[in-house]
Amino acid sequence: MTAVEQPCYTLINMPSDSEAPNEMQLRADLEKGDIKIKIEALKKSIQLILAGERLPGLLMTVIRFVLPLQDHMIKKLLLVFWEIVPKTTPDGKLMQEMILVCDAYRKDLQHPNEFIRGSTLRFLCKLKEPELLEPLMPAIRACLEHRHSYVRRNSVLAIFTIYRNFEFLIPDAPELISNFLEGEQDMSCKRNAFLMLLHADQERALSYLAACLDQVASFGDILQLVIVELIYKVCHANPSERSRFIRCIYSLLNSQSAAVRYEAAGTLVTLSSAPTAIKAAASCYIELIVKESDNNVKLIVLDRLIALKEHLSHERVLQELVMDIVRVLASPDLEVRRKTLALALELVSSRNIEELVLVLRKEVAKTHNTIEHDDTGKYRQLLVRTLHACCVKFPDVAATVVPVLVEFLSDSNELAATDVLVFLREAIQRFENLRPLIIEHLLDAFPSIKSAKVSRAALWILGEYASTEDDIQAVMSQLRQALGEIPLVEDEIKKASGEKTEEEATSSVTVQKLVTSDGTYASQSAFNTTSAAKSGEVRPPMRQMLMDGEFFVGAALGTTLTKLALRFSLLVSDAKKRNRLCAEAMLVLASVIHLGRSGLPTKNKSADFAITNDDADRLWLCLRVLSNNDRPAQIATVFERECRRALATMLAAQADEEATAQRAKEKPGAIVQPDEPVLFAQLAPKGDLGGQENVFDASLSQAMGLARSQDASIAASSKLNKVTQLTGLSDPVYAEALVHVNQYDIVLDVLVVNQTDDTLQNCTLELATLGDLKLVEKPQPIVLAPRDFCNIKANVKVASTENGIIFGNIVYDVSGSTSDRNVVVLNDIHIDIMDYIVPASCTDTEFRQMWAEFEWENKVSVVTSVSDLHQYLQLLLKSTNMKCLTPEKALSGECGFMAANLYARSIFGEDALANLSIEKPFGKPDASVVGHIRIRAKSQGMALSLGDKINNTQKAPNRAPANA
């Protein structure tokens, strides 16, 4: 097998609109042009060679007319040119011309300019031809003693690379570098030398480290990083050495370099599970997050801190550092704050919950004084949710949190205010002792509520939980103040007519004559300004909402007043008081209905009046209930009990769902019976059992059709599923690709097989991409012997969540043939977006907000043979990697239709929403499911790609998922 994996060091972008230069013109420019012309010609030659052109005639021209020049720019370009130019003949032998180039290398290694020496040494690290390197070894060794550190450190790198690739050229390299290290003072040179010993001769590196263990703290950061790497490797290979080096790692936690502290903390966690070590590493991580300014660094270190929590013993240590962790909230980045709050919430305990709540209250106070922008509102919302979760987890702190959160109800950010009301609704249901406190603060904050949605929720809470006579009277008084003078229509008409009289009186006094552009006279009065001033008069908050056409608030008001009147009639024995409150409630409801039909408020688009038929029907129902003293018991039960019972059921369902999600996150413990036999194959190294494999056991399992282990069978099947056949079995060149998807990278491992009896020269894999994919490097040409095969790797970068296609062909020459190049066209490789989409969750409010904001929608019709609604939903979730946001209890039971919301997120941070609406034809139990799926996303590509995925799934034979 011929393994071909050519390293690529240089990538140069070539503009596609530029005209390709001619080889004859390039040769003339290189021969006769001045320095600038030669530089441009050399640049064009490099671009052509990188694009795949051979240009064999240019080699001697460059050697004769460009190589002797001493211009620094030309020398830099020549290093790139010699790196990429083909150095061998088609039969694999070194070209004779390269001897001249080798002599030029040797002269540059002895050049008095240290930059030319150093850059030449760096270039030699990239050479893969030992014939070129062998004559240069004395000059490379001599550079170790150069006076300039730039030359010495590059000389160490060159020796390291040559020793690793061609050990026979310099067999004494470890000893040479070890002697160099003992006498070297420059930190960068010491780092390179120590790095070489780390990989080439670990014993020498350890002996050097042991000799200067007490001086490690004074070393430079680049050397400290390599020392940390050595300690990690040695302690993993030989655990008994841990006690020897653990003190060194502890000292490096106080290094001046953030990178060294980060690596030292990570190494300390892997080497020791002692609470003191975990605490020291976690404290180091926290300091790094607080002090580093780069948000990416903060997020990376924060992820390491979150990963520490996964271990049970580590979690106990981190619980003591909760108050240190919340120091990270000083960062302005929202994602950092979100992760920090989530981590603190998971680690908080009864010992430090009060301190955490105190810090969060201070953070809440800070958000009131800052300039309002998107992140401030979202951060406020995060704080509200965190305090909500704290109160649910530790009910004792709810009394101190409620007054702080109620202040958010007057906030201009509707999302934060809505979250506060969700918290108040849950708190007032769960904690009976807090009900008077919540009612009191809610009544104080009610006049300052600006949002109609928040007002509706506040009205529901007041109507449901105002249970004493004083509370009901206080709520009624507050509602009358929020509405203003009753009846509403007469009061509005009076104000309007009063404004008109004043305007007429004012307009008769203030009249001014003006001359228009055509010479005529025109009069101008103060009528417009007066009416504008009067119309700007501030109305009571709830009346303003009704005048703006928000009559859904009126419907919520009707329900609240009905509940209060019914409860008041049960509490108070005085008939006069009962009738007075009931009549007051009926007057308010009648006024709201009259206002909605009057034409004064803003009209609703879908109705003739401002009030819709649904809201009017609700208000008429409430009026009928209040006016009928002999009302049915069922109606009173609905108003007095069923609403609260529905809330209790919903909260219980949410708690069950959260508990289920928490159990799913926990790692299942492996249960091993005491008499279970030991599987010795588990002790063998993974992937390659070698001689330790039980051949008889393996052959017996294979004969019986049994897998040796479930994990191995799953791994093998998953790997084979990713193999794509690129050519036919009868093609002269057979090719298949194994597609590895790793977040933003796709690696194609292409197997190329020569199925002919001829030698294939310049066999090249030419690839191109369609979609948001980008080919990183062009695979190098190879030579394939008869019946030989090799693996070629190609890297592709992914920029967004879209379906992508990789296509291309294999081009080759047949040895000894004079015909044109042969081409084998490859099948397309389709990149599935499911590799980038993961299930995610969000609240209903966030889902609705994103649904309104996203502009791209893709509507997919359901065409399937599945006849069960739940089975189709499970099939859809499995094929799209989306999560169903609709609770399981809402989907339970048998019904003729189903509606569900789905949500997923890509690794690029893109959101994907879907709404499933399906049904079964009435009276046909065996009929297939029909309906449609609406997909919304921020980008067109994601919406279309998800739709294509669903269509492809529907065309495939439908199989019921395992849990369906």
Disulfide bonds with the S-S distance in Angstrom:
none
